[in-house]
Amino acid sequence: MGWGYRKSIRLGPFRIDLSPRGVGQSFGNRRFHFARTPDGRKYVTVNLPGGFHVSKLIGGSSRRRHHRY
């Protein structure tokens, strides 16, 4: 089991997440929000009644992939 740390700062509908991996941002309310992770991935999440949620990655990952030939 691993341990982690995250600090969130709320500024109205905006949230800034500070973690060892970097800074992430999110915007939205309880039902719908848009988030960008510290490594650049972008997500849209919709929270549904009953505790269900749907998340969708927008675009490809901004991380560069190294290929060996």
N, C-alpha and C positions, 0 to 999 in steps of 0.2 A: 504494500500500500504506500503510495507516494503522498507527500505533503506539498501544498502550493499556497500561494499568497496572491490576493488581488485586492486592490483598493479602488473603490468607485467614487466618483465625484459627480453629483447630480446638479445640473444647471437648467431647471425647467424641464422641457422635453428632451434635453440633451444629457448624455452620460459619458463620462470619460473614465476608462478602465486602465489602471496602472498595474502592470504585472512584471515579473522578471523577463518575460519575452518582449515587452515593449508597451506601447500605448495603443489602445483600441478606442473606438468611438461608436456610439449608437444614438439613434434618434427615434422617437415614437412614443406610443402610449401602451396601455395594457393589452390591447387587441392586435396592434400592428407596429412593427418596428424594423428599422433598417440598421445594420451593424457592419462595421469594418474592423477586422481583427488586426492585431499587431503585425502579422505577416502579409497583410494586404488583401485577404479574401473578403468578399462582400456578400452579405446574407440579407434576405428579407424573411421575416418570421410573422406568421399570423397565429394568434392564440385563439382557440375555439372553446366554446362552452364544454364543461366536463373535464377540463384538464388536458385536452388534446392540443397539439400545436403542429404547424407545418412550416418547415424551413426550406428555403431554396437558395442555393449558391448562385450568385449572379456572375456571369462571365466565367472565364477560366481563372486559375490561380495565378497571381502575379509573381509567384516564386519562380525563379529560373531553374530549369532542370538541366543537369549535366549528363550528357550521354557519352559513353565510351564506344569507340568504333574499332 
